[in-house]
Amino acid sequence: MIDTILITLAALALLGVMFEEVLHINKAKITLFFGTLAWMILFISADSPASTDAVNEGLLHNITEISTLWLFLVAAMTFVAYLNRKGLIANMLNLVMPTNISLKKLMLITALFSFCFSSLADNITATLVSIAMVLSLGLPFNQTMRFAVLVVFAVNSGGVSLITGDVTTLMIFMQKKVTITQLFWLLVPAFLAVMVLTGLLSIGMSGKVKIRKTTYATNTIDYVIAGIFLSTIIATLILNVLYAIPPMLTFLAGMAIMFLVANHMGEDDDQDPIMDYIRYIEFDTLLFFLGVLLLVGMLEHIEALHSLLYLYQVFPPLVANYVMGATSALIDNVPLTAALLKANIGMSVSEWMLLTYAVGVGGSLLIIGSAAGIVTMSKVKGLSFARYGKYFLLLLIAYSVGYALVYGVATYVMPGVA
């Protein structure tokens, strides 16, 4: 009975996000209310001290995961907020972009940048930088929407072939289901799927865009902080691979270095305190993350996610993995992947590669299905669940093409796997 009530609350929260424009209630308020209410009901329904301890342990585990993400986001968003307000992103565009460019060519460049950058950095950082670049172009809203959809899909696709690019990829690798070399074979199918979506989104777009090249005055400290940001990204990758240091810790260290360097160089004055850039972070995004992850943690605690494993008893892995990827657009892909790994489902290397692609990219189908989507929704004013949903069919086509290409590569091209 309690489990049914809790699952209903999660469904109501999802409906609240979907119909945000109709209800006129911010999605962060909705998810935060239902997320906290769900855990309170778990505590109230506990019928013994042991049950209370189990719920408390589950909540602490959930809060630990949330705080790790929160702190990472605070550091990454602070960097991006500084670089954006100082005009460094706009100045970078001035160097690489021509004065006049066709919309289709601009879309191709955006796809390439988002895909490649997310292969180097984490998805959240890549999304923040890519969306900041798109918004600086000053395009009409309907065109900005298409670019935003492309960024979400390209960012999620870019990191799927690297253990540092996506958490679920790392989880599957750590369980020795695939090797790093085998994961690299995902790169081409993922890239081609992004190109398919780029072509689909380009249909009907014509004309050229005149890029307004407003040059911002920058100081030495601005370039130094940009260098610290880039060094932090590189250090995050290296330290995570070599010493398993969480990205959150490295980014917090990078932010601390940014503060100290600004203070040392005399740029941290009363008129423009360096720490004030934390105030420019979209805290409603963080609250939305908090609510969503509280709900997902609750579903994981009551083992509601484990029911998805029955899918593999009904369908072959080829079909089940495809559906599981689409399901990750509604349920966080990390606990979903964790449940699959714990179930120890017997699959071949090619089938595990299909799952890696599916859970890494499938979240792009809905705006709330990935961190990249949620960050994009917070940055692009007017982008809602419903408006993003208008592109669902195009996203599904691109996702399906990528999945089919992964199947072909993993089954017929990769040596020693078929």
N, C-alpha and C positions, 0 to 999 in steps of 0.2 A: 504493500500500500504506500509506504513512505517513498519507495523507489519510484513509483508511478507519479507521485506528486512532484518529486524532484525533477524527473525527466520532463514533466509538463512545464515546470518553471523554466527550464532551459529552452523549451520550445517557444514559450511566451516571450522570452528575451530575444530569441532569434526573430520572431514576428515583429517585435518592437523595433528592432534595427531595420528590418525590411520596410516597415511602414513609418519610418521616422518622419517623412514629409507630411504624411496624413495626420499623425498624432501631434506633431510639432513639439516633440520631446527629444532632447539630445540623446543620442545613442549611448553616450557614456553614463548618463543618469539611469537609463533603463538597465543596462548590463550590470552596473555596480549595485543597483537595488536587488535584482534577482540573484546575483552572485553571492552577496552577503546573506541574503535571506535563506538561500539554499543551505549554506553551511550552518546557520543558526538552527534550522530545522533538523539537521543531522545531529547537532548536540542535544537538542530537546528530545529527540526520538531515541537517543541512546538509553538502553534499558539496564545497563550495568556499568560499574567503574571501568571494566575492561573495554567495553564498547566506547565509552567516553575517551579513554586513552587512545584508542585506535583512531577515532575521529580527530582528536587533537594532533596526533602524529601525522595524519593525512593532511590536515590544514597547514601544519608547520612545513611539511614537504612542499606543498603547493605555494605557500608564501615565499619559500626560499627560491623556487623557480621564478616567481613573479618579480621578486626584488632584484634578482640577477639581471633580468631583462630590463627592468626599470632603470637601474643604475647604468647599464650599458647605453640605453636610450638617452639618458640625461647627458652623458659625456659626448656621444655622437652628435646629438642635436645641438649642443652648445658649440661644438666646432663648426658645424654647418651654419648655425645662426650667425656666428661671428664672420665667417667668410662671405656669407650672403650680404649682410648689412654693410660690410666694408667694400663690397663691390668686386671682390676677387673673382667670383663665378662669372659675373658679367664681363669682366676684363678678359677672362679666359676665352669666353665666347667670341669676343672681338678679334682674338688672334686666330681662331680656327674657322670662324664662319665668314663667308663672303657677305657683301652688303645685300645682294639679292640672291635668293635661292628658291627653287621650286618646292612646293609643299611635299611632293613625293620624295624628293631628294633629302629634304629635312627629316622626314619620317625615317628614311633609311639610316641616316647619320645617328638619329636618336636611338634606333634599335641597336646599332653597332656599339654605341657608347654604353648604353645600359647593360647589354649582354657582356661586353668585355670588362666593364668596371666591376660588375657583380662577380666576375670570376676572380678578381683580385681582392675585393673588399667583401664584407658581409652584406647581406641583402638589405638591411635597414640603412646602412650608410650609403650604399649604391642608390637606393630609392630616394633618399633625401637629396643627394647631389643631382641625380637625374631630373627629379621633379623641379628642383630649384632652377635648373637649366631651362626646362620647358616653360616655366612660369615667367622667366625673364624675357622670353620672346614676345610676350604680350599678344598672343593669338586670341581670336574669338573663342568663346566658351565651347562651342560645338567642336572646334578643331582641337582645343586643349583637351577635351574629353578623349578623343581618339589617341592623342599622344600619351595621355595618362594610362589608358588601357594597355597600350603597347609597352610602356615602361614596366608596369606590373608583371606582364608575361615575360618580357625579356630579362628582367632582373631575376625572377624565379628560375628561368631556364639557364641563366649564365652560371649559377653556382652548383648546378645539380651534378656535374661531373667531377667536382673537387671535394675532398673531405673537409676543407676549410670554407667551402662555399655554402654548404647547407647542413643543418644539424642532422637531418634524417639520413643524408648520405654518410655522414660520419658514424652514425649509430649502426647502420648496416655494415659498414666497413669494419667497425670495431668487433662485430660478431663474426668476422671472417667469412661473410657470405660472398663478398667480392673483393678483388684486389685493386690497388690504386691504378695499375695499368689497365685493368678491365674497365674501370670507371671512366677513363679517358675516352673510351669508345662512345660514350654518351654525348661527347662534345658536338660531333657533327649532326646527329639527329636533332639535338636540342637547338642548335643554330639554324638548321633548315626549317624547323617549326616556327621559329621567330620570324624568319624571312617570309614564310607563308602568311602569317598574321599581318606582317608589314604590307604585303601585297593586297590582302583583303581589306585592310583599313584604308589603303590608298585609293580604293575604288571610289570614284566620284569626286576625288579631290583634284583640283586643278588650280592653276595660277601660281604666282610667286609671292614670297614673303619678303618684305623689306625689313631687315633686321636693324633695329635702332641701336646704333653703337654709341652708347653713352659711356664715356671713359670716366672712371672714378679715380680720384686721387688716393693713392695708397702710400703707406709708410713702410719702412724697413721691417717693423714689427709684424705687419700684416703678412709679408712673405715668409717671415720666420715661423709664424703660427701655421701658415699653410704647409710649410716643411715639417712641422711637428705633427700635423694631422696626417700627412702622407707617411711619415715615419711610424706613427702609431698604428696605422693600418698594416704596414709591412711587419712591424714587431708583433702585432696580434697574430698574424699567420705563422710566423716563425716560432714564437714562444708556445703557441697552442700545439703545434706539431711536435716540437722537440721536448717540451716539458709539461704539456697538458694544462698550461695556465689559462684560466677562463678569459675569453675576450673582454668581459666586463672589467676585470682587474687591470688589464693592459690599457684599456681606454680611459679608465679613471686615473691611472698613472699619467697617461698622455695629457689629460685635461689639467692635472695638477702641475705638470711641467709647463703647460701653456700659461697658467696663472703666475707661476714663479718667474718665467722668462719675461712676461709683460711687466711684472713688478721690477725686475732687475734692469730692464731697458728704459724705465721711467715712463712707460705708457699707461700705467695703472693709476690714473688721476681721478679726482672727484667728479669731473665732468663726464668721464666715460670709463667707469670702473669695469675692469675686465670680467669680474664675477657677475656683473649685472646681465651678461648675455644669457645666463641661465633663465632669466625671466622671459626671454623670447621663445622659450620652448612651448610647444602646444601641450599643455598639461591635460586638456580634455582627451587627447590621444592616449596619454598614459593611464588615465582613469578608465578609458574604454578597454585598453589592454588588461587592466586589473580585473574589471568585471568579467570579460570573456574568459580569462584564464582561471578565475575562481569557479566559473561554471564548468569549464573543461576538467578542472581538478576534481570537482564534485562528481562528475560523470565517471571519471577514472576511479574514484574512491569506491563508488557503488558498483563498479565493474560493468557499467552499462556499455562501455566500449567493447568489452569482450564478446558481446553478442554478435559483433560484426564478423567474428572469426567463422561463424557458421556459413558465411558466404563461400568459403573454400571447400566446404563439404557439399555444396550444391553445384558450384561451377568449377571448371578447371582454372588453374592459376592465371592463364592468359586473360580470361574474362574477369576473374575476381580482382586481379591487380588493377585492371582498367577501372572497374567500378570503385575500388578502394581509393584510387587517385581522385576520382570525382567526389567521393565522400569527404576527402580531406579539405574540400572547399567549405564544408559545414563544420567539421570537427578538426581541431588542431592536429596537424600531421605528426607532431612529436609523440604524444601519448598513443596515437593510432599506430605508428610504427613500432613503438615500444611493446604494445599489446601483441602485434604480429610476431615480433622477435621472441617474446616470452612463450608464445604458443608453439614455437619451434616447428613451424610448418615446413614440410619437406618440399623444397623447390630447387630447380637447377640454377646454375649461375646466370643463364640468360633470363630466367624468370625473376631472379632477385634484381637483376638490372632493370627489368621492366617495372618492378615495384619501386625501385629507387627513382626512376624518372617520374612515375605516376604520382607518388606522394610529394615529390619536389616541385612539380609543375601543376598538378591538378588543383591546388589551392587558388590558382589564378582565375578559375572559372567564376568565382564570386569575389566581390570586393572585400568581404570579411574572411576570406579563406586563407590569407597569408599575411605576414607582417608587412610585406611590401604593399599590399592592398590597403591595409588599415592606415599606414603612414601616408599613402597617397590620398586617401579619403580625407585625412585631416589637413592636408596641405592645399588641395584644390577645392576652393569654395564652390559649393553647388553640386559636387560629386557625391551622389547618394547610392544606396544599394540598388534602387530601381533604375537609375540612369546607367549605372555600370552594367546592370542586367540586360540592357538592350543589346549589348555586344556578346551575350552568352553564346549564341550560335557560332559566331566567328571564332571565339576563344575555344569552343568545343572542337571545331574543325582543326584548328592549329594543334591543340592537345592530342587529338586523335592521329593526326599526321605524324607528330613526333613519336607517339607511342608505337605506331606501325613501323616507323623507321628504326626505332630501337629494337623492335622484334626482328626485323630483317638483318640488322647489323649483328646483333647478339647471336642469332641463330645460324646465319649463313656466311658472315664475313669474319667474325672473330676466330682466330686460330685456337683449336683445341677445346671449343666450348659446345659446338653443336652436338 
